């Protein structure tokens, strides 16, 4: 990546942002706004509109009107495919601009951001563009004289609430299949990372997406997010974020129209290294990436590292050595390995977990403190705790920061017990040369994704979804369509 090209965008002025409703930009109804503070230096970057319930109602009404008009919902699949491919084209054409804008908003290191944000989003729009005209109805195996047809139809208005860690990537996971199926969408970005999604709305309009099909409302979760969850005109709501907010959204569904709620929540993912791993050096390198990329602010982060006792000490030494070589700092420096923590609040939360882990007796091997405070930004040294017991807070609760808990285990049975001993079940990994053990572990570990001899990298061909308190429903793959499609049976008497 060209550093000069990144630097040319580093200080580009970002005007105050408005709401995108019905194909037009508008102020929040009360003209309220929220400051956007960049985690790179702690300075104000711009402002976003602070929507209230009335603004959300305007957006839902625009989405419903667009859906009922049929300009998208009843459009030929070939037209929808063309528009989604055009959106992908425009994302790719503006990829560096989108990546730098996102980094200034949430602090992800630019190398990671470029690949995971515009790079991933463009690929997701292309995947669902190609998939949308390959979803067929069915003919039921009925008795003679009866024709049973099963139609697949868009649900109507989809609400999508996405987090601040990878707004474009996760936004695309929800937008692309929902739009491909013919729905209209009201998107609520996190107040801590809205800028790239607002720019995406511009690109969608430029690509020819009809007015009202995509609406973006920014603002506080407890106001705009709650209004979207309670709105009687929203048919489905898809959310990625914390378990606490997920529970509230389920309550809002019960209090309103029983809208379907799909939740991708937190994780405390176990990364399990057996002594017979095919390459312990590579396992150490990949494990470091699996927890510390994006400052640990990744839902599937391998935040619990379970290491077989026979290799535990040597493996921890490999980890600590690698951690000491990581470059933490300016996320817009292309040589940086780890960028900023997203906000002052998140940094403070991370440090509280560090203090609690030390109080509970975990052994601090690396990091554990705020660094680069003189920049004004929010930076934290990658942190490794060893000899963490499965009952410690650090082994049970999601930190969502650059903090790794290393837990030794004796054998396969103990590894399984420890791996499954949390409320979460989002992701996991197993490192072993034993094929039979790999298959046993995939079956035994209660998680939606189990990696073998790697961590991360799963593409759009496979689903991502959680077990237990990590949520329900799936992003990615053809299974994502299930959230945004209604089945309708036609039972026809032919006699």
N, C-alpha and C positions, 0 to 999 in steps of 0.2 A: 504494500500500500504506500502511496506517495505522501510523505509527510507534508510537502508543500501544498498539496491539494487539500489536505485536512486543515492546515493552518489558515488557508484562504477562507475557510468557512467558520473558523473557530470563534471569531468576534462579530459575525454577521448579525445585524440588529434583528431582533424578533419582535414584531409589533404585538400589541395587546390582542388577545385572541377572543373570538366571539363564538356563539353557538351556530351549528349548521343544521338548519331545520327547513324542510320542504324545498331543498335545493338552493337556499339562500342563507347568507350570514346575517345574524341578528344579535343585538345585545340581550343579556339576561333581562327578564321583565322588570326587575328592580334595579337594573344597571349595576348589580353587585359584581365584584371581581375578587379573585384570589391572587396574591403574589406567587410567582414561580421563583424559587430560590435554587440556584444551581449548586449541586453538591461538590462541584469542582473547586469552588472558591468561596462558597457561602454567600454569594452576592445575588441580588435580584436580577433575574434574567428577563422576565416579562410578566404578564398577568393573563389569567384565563377567566372566562365568564363563570360566575357562581350561580348556577341554575337553581330555581326553586320548583315546587310542585307544579306551578302554572306553566313553567317552561317545559317541563317533562310532558305535561298534558298536550302542549302544542306539538311536541315532537311525535308523540304517539298518535295524535290525530292526523298529522301529515303522513305518517307511515301507513295508517289504516286507509286513508283516502287513496294513497298510491296503490296499495294492495287491491282495494276494491275496483279501482279504475282499470286494472289489468295490464297496464303498459309494461309491467315486468312479470307479474304473477302468471299471466296467461300468454306471455310472449313465447314465440317459437324457441325451442332449446338452442337452435343455431344462433339466434340473436344473443341470448344470455351468454353463450360460450364466447362469442366474439367480444362482448364487453368485458368479461372477466379476463380474457387474454390481453385485452388492451390495458386493463388495470395493471396486470403483471408487467407489461411492457413499460408502462410509465414508472412503476416502482423501480424497475431496473435502471431506467434512464436517470432517475433522481436518487439512486441508491446512496451515494456518498453524502449528499445533502441530508437525506432522511436519517442516515446513521449518525452523522455529527449532531444534528438537531436532537436526536434521542439521547446521545451521550451527554450533551449539555444539560439535559433535563433530568437524567437519572443516574449518570456516573459510570455506566458500563464501559469497560475498556474497548477502544475503537475496533480492534481486530475481531473481538467477539461480537460486538454490536453489528458490524457490517455484515457478517455471515448470518447471525441469528435473527436480525431484525429485517431489513429490506431483502436480504438474500433468501431467508426462509419464507417471508411473506409472499414474495413473487412466486416462489415454487408452489406454495399452498394454493394461490389463486389459479395457477396453471393446472394443478392436479384436479381441482374440483371443476374447472372449466371443461376438462376432458372427460370427467366422470359423469357430468350432469345428464347427458343424453344416452347414458347406458344403464339408467335405473328404470327397470320395466315394472309394469303391473303383473298380475298373475291370473291364471284361470284355475279355479278350484276343481278338484276331481269329484264332481257331483254326479248324481244319478241322472239317467236319461230324462229329458223333459225339463231340466233345470240348468241354467247357466249361472255359475258363480264367478263374479269378477272382483278382483281386489285392486282398487285404484290407490295410487300414491299421490297425495296432494300436499302443497305447502300449508303450513299451519296458520299463517297469517302474519302477525306482528311478533317479531322476536326482540326481546331485550337482551343485551349483552353487556356485562360488567367485567372489565378486564383490569389486571393489576399493573403495578408500576415497574416490575423487573424486566419484562420483555413485552412491552405493549403492542408492538407491531406483529411480532410472531404470534402471540396468543390471540390478539385481535383478529388476525387472519384465520387462525384455527376456527374461530366462531363465525366471522363474517363470510368467508368464502363458501362453506357448505350451506349456510343459511340463505345466502343470495343465490347460489346455484340451484337450490330447490325452488326458488321463486318467491321467497318471503321478502317482506320489508323489515328493516332493522332500526332499532334505536340503540346506539352504542354509548355507553357511559365509561369513559376512561378513568383511571385513577387520577385524583387531583395532583399526585406527585409525578405524573408522566402522561400528559395529554397532548403534547405538541406534535409528535410524529403522527398521531392518529388524526388530528385536525388537518394536517397536511395531506394525509391519505384521503380524507373526504374530498379535498380539492381535486386530487388525481382521479378519484372515482367519477366525479362529475365531468371532468375533462374526457374521461373514457367513454362517456355516453350513458352512464347509469341514470335512469329517469329520476326526475325530481321526487323527493319524498321517500324513495326506496331506502336510502341510507341517511340517517340523522345522527348527529353527534352532540350530546349534551354533556358539558363539563360541570364540575362543582364538587361539593362535599358529599361523601357517601351517605352520611346520616340524613341528608336532605334530598339530593337528586337521586341517589341510589335507592333510598327508601321509597320515594315517590314512584320510581319505576317498578319496584317490587310490589307495591300496593295497587298499581294501576289496573283497572278493570279491562282495559283495552289491550293488554299484553297477553299473548297466548302462551309463550314459552320464554323462560328466562334462563340464560346460560351464564355461569359465573366462575371465575377463577380467583381465588384469594384465601382468606383466613377462615378457619372453622367457625369462629364467632359470628362473622358476617353471614356465612352460609346458613347457620341456624336461624338467624333473623330473617333471611330470605324465605326459608320454609314457613316461618310464622306468617310472613306477609302473604304468602300464597294462600294459607288457610284463612286469613282475614279478608281476602279479596275474592278472586274468581277461581281459585284452585288451579292457577296456571302451573304448567309443568316446570319444575325447577331442576336444573342439572348443575352439579357442583364438582369442580376440581379444586380440592382443598390442600391442606398442608401435607408434609411428609417428614419422616425421620428415618430416611432410607438406609438400610444396612448394606454395606459393601464388605463382602465376606471373602477373606483371603486364606486359602488353605496352603499348607506347606508344599503341596505338589503343584502349585500354580505353575503354568508353563514358563513364565518369565517373571520372576519377582521384581526385577528392575523395572520392567514395563508396568507391572501392576502398581508399583510405587508412583511412577510418573503419572499414570492415568488416574490413580486415586487422588493425587494432588489436584489435578484438573477437575475431577468430579466433585470436589468440595469447594475449591477456592475461586473458580471462574465466576465472574460477576460478583466478587466479594461474598460468595456463598449465598447470594440472593437468587436461588434457583429452586423451584419446587421439588425437583427430583434429586437435589444435591445428596451425595453420599456422605451424610453428616455423622453416621456411625460406622466406624471402620473396625470390623471384627477380624482379628488376626489369630491364627492358630498358634498356640504357645510355643511350639517347636521353632518357629521362625520369628516370634513376636519381637524380641529385642533387636535383632538385626534389621527387621523391616521398619521398626520405628526409627532407627538410625538413618535408614535410607530416606524416610519421610522428612525428618528434621533437616537433613543435609539439603534436600531439594527445596524445602520451604525457605531456607536461608538464602537461596539464590534467586528467589522470585523478586521481580521489580514491582513495587507498589508505588503508584503515584498518578500523575496527570493522565487521565483516560484518553486524551487526545494525542498523546505521544505514542507513536506506532510501536515503540519498543516496550511499552508497559505491559506487564503480565496481569496485574490486578488493579482495577480502577477504584473509584470511590464508593463508599457506602451511600445509599440513596438519600439519606436525610439525617439531620442532627438527632431526630427522635429514634431512628433505627440504630444509629451508632450508640446512643445511650443505652438502648435495650440490649445490644450485643455485649456491652461492657458490664451490664448487670449480670448477665449469664456467666461471664468470666469470673466475676467476683463470687457468685454463688457456687460455681464449680470448685473454686479454690477452698471455699469454706467447707464444702462437703468432702474434701480430701482427694480430689483428682490431682494428678501430677502435671503441672504446666511444663511443657517441653519446648514451646516456641510461641512467640508473640504475646498476645494478651493485653495489648494497650493501643490507645490512639496514637497515630503518628502523623507527621507533616502538618501539625496544627498551625504552624506559621503561615500556611497557604490560605487559611480560612475555610478550607474544604474538609470533607468528612472521610478520613482515611483511617484504616485499622490494619495493624499487622496481622497476617495470617497466623492463626492460633491453633496449637495442637495440645490437647490434653491426653495423657496416657493413664492407664490403670483406672479407667472409668468403670464403675460397676453398673450393671443394667438398671438398677433402681435409682441411680442419681438423676437429678433434674436434667442434666445435660444429655442423658441417654433417653429421656422421655419426651422432652418438649422441643418443638421446632424453634431454633434460634433465628434462622433466616439471615445468617451472617457468616463471616469467615472463621468458623470455630468447628474444629474436628474433635470428636470423642473417639479415642482408641480403646477397644474392649478386647481383652484376650479371651480365647476359648480353648477348651480341651479337645473336643471331638465334634463330629458332624451333628450328633444329637443336641449337644449344648449350643452349637451355632444356630440351629433351627429355633430352639427355645428362645435364645436371646433376640434373634431376628424378628420373631413374631411377638415379642413382649412389649409392644407399644400400641397405642390407639390407632396408629397410622398403617397404611398399606398402599403406598403410591409406587415406589420403585425399589429395586434391590440389584445387587450384583454378586456373582459367584466366580471366583478364580480357582480353577482346578484343571488338572490334566486327565482326570478320571471321567470318562464320558458318562458312565452310569451314575456317578455322584452328581454330575451336572444336571442330569435329568431328574434325579431325586430331589435336588435342591429347588429346581424350577417348580416342581409340584408342591414342595413342602413350604416354601416361603410365601406368605400371604401378601402378595403385592400385585399391582396391575401390570408392571413391567419388571422382568427379571433379566438382567444382562448376564452374559457368560463370557468371561475373559475379556471384558471391556467395560466401560461405563459411559453411557450416553450414546448419541449418534443415531437413534432410531428415527426413520424418516416417515413421510406421509403414508406409506403403504401399510403401516401398523397402527393400531389404536393406542391412545394414552388415556387411562382412566384409573381411578383409585378404588381400593377395597377399604373396608371398615370406615374409619372417620376421615379417610382421604377423599371421599366423595362418591359420585355415581355418574353414569353416562360416560361418553368417550369423545375426546377430540381426536382429530386426524383419522385417516383411512376412510373407507366407505361407510364404516359404522357411525361416523359423525352425522351422516344423513338421518339416522334414526331419530335424532333429537328434533329435527326441523321438518319432518314429514308426518302427515296423518294418513292412516290407512282407512279406506272407505270400501265397504262391501256392497256390491250390487247383486242381489238375488233375484234372478229373472226366470219367471215361469214361461216356458216355451210351448206349453200345451195349448 
